[in-house]
Amino acid sequence: MKVLLDTCLSVQAWEALKAAGHDATWGGAWEKDPGDDAILALAFKEERVLITLDKDFGSLAVLKGAPHCGIVRLVNFNVSQQAPACLKILADYRADLSKGALITAEPGRIRIRQTTD
């Protein structure tokens, strides 16, 4: 799956996704953080699911109608938990994400907001 990891995720999560065969890019490897609007626009342009810790992306998508190809927000996962959580979510919710779902994941809880046309 094509994913873009926001700058706030760990390099270990990025490496784990690449090792698992995902086409993953990571904002932390960029010279400069372009800001949330530009990150979401880039993910959409490249048809990537955005994975973040930041709730602002959901607001951009829902309240401002910014186009996206699916967003995963991790809540309360420490650095060592990020990679396994990402891998599980991408495997278990691939179909939802391919339809542009917004997924909020917490340890022991997943919330899915389907996009409406």
C-alpha positions in Angstrom: 0.0 0.0 0.0 1.2 3.5 -0.7 1.6 5.5 2.5 3.0 8.8 3.7 4.1 8.9 7.3 3.9 12.4 8.9 7.0 13.8 10.5 5.7 13.0 14.0 6.0 9.2 13.4 9.2 7.4 14.2 11.8 6.4 11.6 11.3 2.8 12.9 7.7 2.8 11.7 8.8 4.0 8.3 11.5 1.3 8.1 9.1 -1.4 9.2 6.5 -0.4 6.6 9.1 -0.4 3.8 10.5 -3.8 5.0 6.9 -5.2 4.9 6.7 -4.2 1.2 4.7 -0.9 1.5 5.6 2.0 -0.7 6.2 4.3 2.2 7.6 7.9 2.4 8.3 9.7 5.6 8.1 13.4 6.3 10.9 13.2 8.8 13.4 12.6 5.9 12.5 15.9 4.3 14.8 18.9 4.7 11.8 21.1 5.9 8.3 20.3 7.2 6.0 22.0 4.6 3.0 22.1 7.0 -0.2 20.1 7.3 -2.0 21.5 4.2 1.0 20.7 2.0 1.5 17.2 3.5 -2.1 16.3 3.0 -2.1 17.6 -0.6 1.1 15.7 -1.4 -0.4 12.5 0.0 -3.5 13.0 -2.1 -1.5 13.8 -5.2 0.6 10.7 -4.8 -2.4 8.6 -3.8 -1.0 7.7 -0.4 -2.8 7.0 2.9 -1.5 9.5 5.4 -0.5 8.2 8.8 -0.1 10.7 11.6 -0.4 11.4 15.3 -1.9 14.8 14.6 -5.6 15.4 14.8 -5.4 18.5 12.5 -5.5 16.3 9.4 -8.9 15.0 10.2 -10.1 18.6 10.7 -8.7 19.5 7.3 -10.5 16.6 5.7 -13.8 16.8 7.5 -14.3 20.5 8.2 -12.5 22.0 5.2 -13.2 19.2 2.7 -9.5 18.8 1.8 -9.2 15.8 -0.6 -7.3 12.8 0.7 -6.8 9.1 0.1 -7.4 7.9 3.6 -6.0 9.1 6.9 -4.9 7.0 9.9 -4.4 8.8 13.2 -2.5 7.0 16.0 -3.4 8.0 19.5 -1.5 6.9 22.6 1.0 4.6 20.9 4.6 4.9 22.0 7.4 4.8 19.5 7.9 1.0 19.8 4.1 0.4 19.2 3.8 2.6 16.1 5.2 0.1 13.5 3.1 -2.9 14.7 0.0 -0.7 14.9 0.5 0.7 11.4 1.1 -2.7 9.9 -2.0 -4.2 11.6 -4.2 -1.2 10.5 -3.0 -1.3 6.9 -3.7 -5.1 6.8 -7.0 -5.1 8.6 -8.6 -2.0 7.1 -7.1 -1.9 3.6 -10.5 -1.9 2.0 -11.8 1.0 4.2 -8.6 3.0 3.5 -8.9 2.4 -0.3 -12.3 4.1 -0.1 -10.8 7.1 1.8 -11.8 6.3 5.4 -10.6 8.3 8.3 -9.3 5.8 11.0 -8.5 6.8 14.6 -6.6 4.0 16.4 -6.0 3.8 20.1 -4.7 0.7 21.9 -7.7 -1.6 22.0 -10.0 0.6 20.0 -10.5 1.5 16.3 -12.9 4.2 15.1 -13.7 4.4 11.3 -15.3 7.3 9.6 -16.3 6.4 6.1 -16.2 9.2 3.5 -19.5 10.3 2.2 -20.1 11.1 -1.5 
